[in-house]
Amino acid sequence: MSTDTVLPLSLRASLCLLLLAILALPARAQLVVEITRGDVQAVPIAVVPFAWEGEGTLPFDMAEVIEANLGRTGLFTPMARRDMVSRPSTAAGVEYRDWRLLGTDVLVIGRLLERTGQDYEIQFQVFDIIRGQQLMGYRTTANRRGLRSAAHRISDMIYERLTGVPGAFNTRIAYVTVDGIPPNRTHRLIIADSDGENEAVVAESTQPIMSPAWSPDARRIAYVSFEGGQSAIYVQTLRTGDRQRVSARAGINGAPVFSPDGRRLALVLSREAGRPDIYTLDLSSQMLTRLTDSPSIDTEPEWSPDGRFIYFTSDRGGGPQIYRVTSDAPGRAQRVTFEGRYNARPRLSADGRRLAVVHNDGGNFRIAVVDLERNTTLVLTEGSLDESPSFAPNGAMLIYATREAERGVLATVSVDGRIRQRLRVREGQVQEPAWSPLLGP
């Protein structure tokens, strides 16, 4: 079921202060979150605990996850449960006057219904308290293991209805941690849900692990491992743990990234005279196609969303800048970035309109976004050694690696630079983040 109305101007104006909002991870397990900047006037929202209609105790607190997701965007201020004067679970129980007196603009209610021992129906509704109208209502199903994922999908739906921007809560991140002191270091490739839950170690080695990259369906991950003392590129299936070494050629094997159809990798090889060049590799046939051939260093490839082009970093103009070539055959490289003397590590938003780069800003290496249509550059971060930007699939924010007190940490920033958060590991260092595409149901 679905009901749509127009948001009041006051609420929409508050939300539109940040057209594209930020996700982050909770203070739990591997990653610890600290909000470092947030100057958006947040909208008061109440997410009432969902009613439980089944045997025994509530199997999962849907409202807690939804509330946490929305609160971490910086756009919403959730009401504490102790301050709720009532806990309605149906539209008939919503007293608009009471919620207005509490200063609430948006109300979320719901029910969790047991269908069988492991299958559930989830119903939720969202209300505009100011106008006294229902904004949306929906029902979905999930099994017990899928309740957390369902809560993320519901968060995405609510977020999009209130902001007009698709949510990205039902996603995962990959990152590399490094523990210990040389030569006794342990490198781990870890994946986790967008809220820090369900962490899993994908790979572990005493040698460096680098450059994780997600497949378009988020079921595989490619990465570089130096186990055995030589760089090699692996593709690993996350559900089974099976992995395949797809490139272990002499010299450099680096920077893999999946094509939009998942059939090829763009990668960096140094087959000719030890010089790094951009290639594509067909994963089924192992056929290589060389795309660049110049005396320069060509590295860090990135596919365009339509698969037609590959963007990459090259010093062929005297300093690192971003260029692009067609993805199917060698051709003339076209320069893309012109502002500043250093732009590297290109990453494109899902719509292909924005290009995130590492940009030299007055001697500091910071994350910037290049608007490819307007040819403008906006510096987003304030660190001195920020690197490895990765867009959320909705294009609303970026995750990147930075330094703090000589430690590697992760951070997030909205694409207008107004909301920032810092993510630390309690031990060791964290680096090389990569945001996944949206996950399936």
C-alpha positions in Angstrom: 0.0 0.0 0.0 1.3 3.5 -0.7 0.1 7.0 -0.1 1.8 10.1 -1.3 1.4 13.8 -0.5 3.5 16.9 -1.0 5.8 17.7 1.9 5.2 21.1 3.5 7.6 23.9 2.4 9.1 24.2 5.9 10.1 20.6 6.1 11.2 20.4 2.5 13.3 23.5 2.9 15.1 22.1 5.9 15.8 18.9 4.1 17.0 20.6 1.0 19.7 22.4 2.9 21.6 19.3 2.1 20.3 17.8 -1.2 22.6 14.8 -0.9 23.1 13.5 2.7 25.6 11.5 4.5 25.7 7.9 5.7 28.1 6.6 8.4 28.8 3.7 10.6 27.8 3.2 14.3 30.2 3.0 17.3 30.4 -0.7 17.4 32.9 -3.5 16.7 35.6 -2.6 14.2 34.7 1.0 13.4 34.0 3.9 15.8 32.2 7.0 14.6 32.8 10.6 15.6 30.8 13.4 14.0 33.3 16.1 13.2 31.2 18.6 11.4 27.4 19.0 10.8 25.8 22.4 10.1 22.5 21.3 8.7 19.3 22.2 10.8 18.0 18.7 11.4 14.3 17.8 11.1 12.7 16.3 14.3 11.5 12.8 13.7 10.0 10.1 15.9 10.4 6.4 15.0 8.1 4.6 17.3 9.0 1.0 18.3 7.2 -1.4 16.0 4.4 -3.4 17.5 5.0 -7.2 17.7 2.2 -9.5 16.7 3.5 -13.0 17.2 4.5 -15.5 19.9 7.3 -14.9 22.4 9.5 -11.8 22.4 10.2 -9.3 19.6 12.8 -11.1 17.3 14.3 -7.9 16.0 14.0 -4.1 16.8 13.3 -2.7 13.3 12.7 0.8 14.6 16.1 1.0 16.4 17.9 0.4 13.1 15.7 2.8 11.1 16.1 5.5 13.8 19.9 5.0 13.8 20.2 5.1 10.0 18.2 8.3 9.7 19.9 10.0 12.6 23.4 9.4 11.3 22.6 11.3 8.1 22.7 14.6 9.9 19.4 15.6 8.4 17.1 14.2 11.2 17.1 14.4 15.0 15.3 11.3 16.3 13.2 11.6 19.5 14.3 9.5 22.5 11.9 6.7 23.2 11.5 7.9 26.8 10.0 11.2 25.5 7.2 9.5 23.5 3.8 10.0 25.1 2.3 7.2 23.1 3.4 4.4 20.8 0.8 3.9 18.0 1.2 1.1 15.5 -1.8 2.1 13.2 -3.0 5.3 11.7 -6.0 5.3 13.9 -3.8 5.7 17.0 -1.8 8.7 15.7 -2.8 11.9 17.7 -1.3 14.7 15.6 -1.9 17.3 18.2 0.2 15.4 20.8 3.1 15.0 18.4 3.0 18.6 17.4 3.3 19.7 21.1 6.4 17.5 21.3 7.9 19.4 18.4 7.9 16.4 16.0 7.7 17.0 12.2 7.8 13.4 11.0 6.4 10.3 12.6 7.2 6.7 11.6 5.2 3.8 13.0 5.0 0.1 12.1 4.2 -3.5 13.0 6.1 -6.7 12.8 3.8 -9.7 12.2 4.8 -13.4 12.5 3.6 -15.5 9.6 5.5 -18.7 10.3 8.3 -19.5 12.6 10.9 -17.8 10.4 8.9 -15.6 8.1 7.5 -12.1 8.9 5.5 -9.3 7.4 6.6 -5.8 8.1 4.2 -2.9 7.8 5.2 0.8 8.3 3.7 4.2 7.8 5.2 7.7 7.7 3.2 10.8 8.7 3.7 14.5 8.1 2.7 15.8 11.6 2.7 19.5 10.5 0.0 18.9 7.9 -1.7 16.0 9.6 -1.3 13.7 6.6 0.2 10.3 5.8 3.2 10.5 3.5 3.6 6.9 2.7 2.7 3.4 3.8 4.2 0.1 2.7 4.4 -3.6 3.6 7.1 -6.1 2.9 8.2 -9.6 4.0 11.4 -11.0 5.3 12.8 -14.1 7.0 14.5 -13.9 10.4 18.0 -13.5 8.9 16.7 -10.8 6.5 15.1 -8.5 9.1 18.2 -6.2 9.4 18.5 -5.9 5.7 14.7 -5.2 5.5 15.2 -2.4 8.1 17.9 -0.9 5.9 15.6 -1.1 2.8 12.8 0.6 4.8 15.3 3.3 5.8 16.1 3.8 2.2 12.5 4.2 1.2 11.8 6.7 4.0 14.9 8.7 3.3 14.0 9.0 -0.4 10.4 10.0 0.3 11.5 12.7 2.7 14.5 14.1 0.7 14.0 13.1 -2.9 17.4 11.4 -2.9 17.7 7.6 -3.0 19.0 6.1 0.2 22.1 4.0 0.5 21.7 2.2 3.8 21.3 -1.3 2.3 25.0 -1.4 1.2 28.3 -2.6 2.5 31.8 -1.2 2.6 35.2 -3.0 2.1 38.4 -1.8 3.7 41.8 -3.0 4.7 43.2 -3.0 8.2 46.9 -3.2 9.1 48.0 -4.4 12.6 51.4 -4.9 14.2 54.9 -3.4 13.7 57.1 -4.2 10.7 58.1 -6.9 9.9 55.3 -8.6 11.9 52.3 -7.0 10.3 48.9 -8.5 9.5 46.8 -7.2 6.6 43.1 -8.0 6.5 40.5 -7.2 3.9 37.2 -6.7 5.7 33.6 -6.2 4.6 30.8 -4.9 6.8 27.3 -3.6 6.4 26.8 0.1 6.1 26.1 0.3 9.9 29.2 -1.7 10.9 27.3 -4.9 11.5 28.1 -8.4 10.0 31.8 -7.9 9.7 33.7 -10.6 7.8 37.3 -11.1 7.0 37.6 -11.7 3.2 41.4 -12.2 3.1 44.3 -12.1 5.6 48.0 -12.1 4.9 51.4 -11.0 6.4 51.9 -9.3 3.0 50.1 -6.1 1.8 46.5 -6.3 0.5 45.4 -3.4 -1.6 42.7 -1.9 -3.9 39.5 -3.7 -3.1 36.8 -3.2 -5.8 33.2 -4.4 -5.8 31.5 -6.2 -8.7 28.3 -4.5 -10.0 26.1 -7.1 -8.2 28.1 -6.8 -4.9 28.6 -10.6 -4.9 32.3 -10.5 -5.7 35.3 -8.4 -4.8 38.6 -8.0 -6.6 41.8 -7.0 -4.8 45.6 -7.1 -5.0 47.5 -9.4 -2.7 51.3 -9.6 -2.4 51.3 -13.1 -0.8 54.4 -14.9 -2.0 56.2 -11.6 -2.5 54.6 -10.8 -5.9 51.6 -8.8 -6.7 48.6 -10.7 -8.0 44.9 -9.8 -8.6 42.3 -12.1 -7.1 38.5 -12.2 -7.6 36.6 -13.7 -4.6 33.0 -14.7 -4.4 31.7 -13.5 -1.0 29.0 -16.0 -0.4 31.3 -19.1 -0.8 34.7 -17.6 -0.2 36.0 -19.1 -3.4 38.6 -17.0 -5.1 40.4 -17.1 -8.4 43.8 -15.6 -9.2 43.1 -13.7 -12.5 46.4 -12.0 -13.0 49.9 -12.8 -11.8 52.0 -11.5 -14.7 55.6 -10.4 -14.4 55.9 -6.9 -12.9 52.9 -4.8 -11.6 49.5 -6.3 -11.3 47.4 -3.6 -9.8 44.3 -1.4 -9.3 41.5 -3.8 -10.5 38.1 -2.4 -11.1 35.0 -4.2 -12.6 33.3 -3.2 -15.8 29.6 -2.2 -15.4 28.5 -5.6 -16.7 30.9 -7.4 -14.4 32.6 -9.3 -17.3 35.9 -7.5 -17.4 38.4 -5.9 -15.2 40.4 -2.7 -15.9 43.8 -3.1 -14.4 47.4 -1.9 -14.4 50.2 -4.1 -15.8 53.8 -3.3 -16.5 54.5 -5.8 -19.3 56.5 -3.5 -21.6 59.9 -2.3 -20.2 58.4 -2.2 -16.7 56.1 0.8 -17.5 52.6 0.8 -16.0 49.8 0.9 -18.6 46.0 0.4 -18.6 44.6 -2.9 -19.8 41.3 -4.6 -19.7 41.0 -8.3 -18.9 38.1 -10.5 -20.0 37.5 -12.7 -17.0 36.1 -15.6 -18.9 38.6 -15.8 -21.8 41.6 -14.1 -20.0 42.0 -12.0 -23.1 44.0 -8.8 -22.5 43.4 -5.5 -24.4 46.0 -2.8 -23.9 44.5 0.7 -23.9 47.5 3.0 -23.2 51.0 3.0 -24.6 53.1 6.0 -23.7 56.4 6.7 -21.8 54.3 8.0 -18.9 53.0 6.3 -15.8 49.3 5.4 -16.4 47.5 3.9 -13.4 44.3 3.9 -11.3 41.6 3.1 -13.9 37.9 3.7 -13.4 35.1 2.7 -15.7 32.4 5.2 -16.8 28.9 4.0 -15.8 28.0 3.3 -19.4 31.1 1.2 -19.9 32.3 3.3 -22.9 35.3 5.0 -21.3 38.0 4.3 -18.8 39.3 7.2 -16.7 42.8 7.0 -15.3 45.7 8.9 -13.7 48.7 9.8 -15.9 51.7 12.1 -15.6 52.0 12.4 -19.4 51.4 16.2 -19.1 54.2 16.7 -16.6 52.2 16.0 -13.4 49.4 13.7 -12.3 46.1 14.5 -14.0 43.0 12.5 -15.0 42.5 11.3 -18.6 40.1 9.0 -20.3 40.3 6.5 -23.3 37.7 4.4 -24.9 37.3 1.0 -23.2 37.3 -1.3 -26.3 40.5 -0.4 -28.1 43.6 1.8 -27.9 42.9 5.4 -28.7 43.9 9.0 -28.1 43.7 9.9 -24.4 41.6 12.9 -23.6 42.5 15.1 -20.6 39.7 15.6 -18.1 41.1 17.6 -15.2 42.7 21.1 -15.5 42.3 22.8 -12.2 45.4 22.4 -10.0 48.7 20.7 -10.6 47.8 17.3 -9.1 44.7 15.3 -9.5 44.7 11.5 -9.0 42.7 8.4 -8.1 39.6 9.1 -10.1 36.2 7.7 -9.0 32.9 8.4 -10.7 29.5 8.8 -9.2 26.9 6.4 -10.4 25.3 8.9 -12.7 28.7 9.8 -14.3 28.3 13.5 -13.6 30.8 13.9 -10.8 34.4 12.7 -10.6 36.1 12.4 -7.1 39.8 12.9 -7.1 42.8 13.3 -4.7 43.6 17.0 -5.3 46.7 19.0 -4.3 45.2 22.0 -2.4 48.0 24.3 -1.4 50.4 21.5 -0.7 47.8 19.3 1.1 46.3 16.3 -0.6 42.5 16.5 -0.2 39.4 15.0 -1.7 37.7 17.1 -4.3 34.8 16.6 -6.7 34.9 17.7 -10.3 31.6 18.5 -11.9 32.2 17.1 -15.4 29.3 19.1 -17.0 30.2 22.5 -15.5 34.0 21.8 -15.4 34.2 23.1 -11.8 36.2 21.6 -8.8 35.1 21.7 -5.2 37.5 20.7 -2.4 35.6 18.8 0.3 38.1 17.8 3.0 40.6 19.6 5.2 43.3 16.9 5.8 46.9 16.9 4.6 47.0 13.4 3.3 43.5 12.3 2.2 43.2 9.5 -0.3 41.2 6.6 -1.8 37.8 8.3 -2.4 34.7 6.1 -3.0 31.2 7.2 -3.8 28.1 5.9 -2.1 25.9 4.3 -4.7 23.4 7.2 -4.4 26.2 9.7 -5.1 25.3 11.6 -1.9 28.6 11.2 -0.1 32.1 9.8 -0.2 34.1 7.6 2.0 37.9 8.1 2.0 41.1 7.3 3.9 43.0 10.0 5.9 45.5 10.3 8.7 45.0 11.2 12.3 47.8 11.3 14.9 49.9 9.1 12.6 47.2 6.5 12.2 45.2 5.6 9.2 41.4 6.2 9.7 38.4 6.4 7.4 36.1 9.4 7.0 33.0 10.4 5.2 31.9 13.7 3.7 28.8 14.8 1.9 29.3 15.9 -1.7 28.8 19.6 -0.7 31.3 19.2 2.1 28.9 20.2 4.9 28.6 17.0 6.8 31.7 15.0 7.9 32.3 12.0 10.1 35.4 10.2 11.2 35.6 6.4 11.5 38.4 4.8 13.5 39.5 1.2 14.2 40.2 0.6 17.9 43.5 -1.0 17.0 45.8 -0.7 14.0 45.1 1.3 10.9 42.4 1.3 8.3 42.7 2.2 4.7 41.6 1.6 1.1 37.8 1.9 1.5 35.4 0.9 -1.2 31.6 1.4 -1.1 29.5 -1.3 -2.5 26.5 -1.0 -4.9 23.1 -1.4 -3.5 22.4 -4.9 -2.3 19.5 -7.0 -3.5 16.5 -8.0 -1.4 
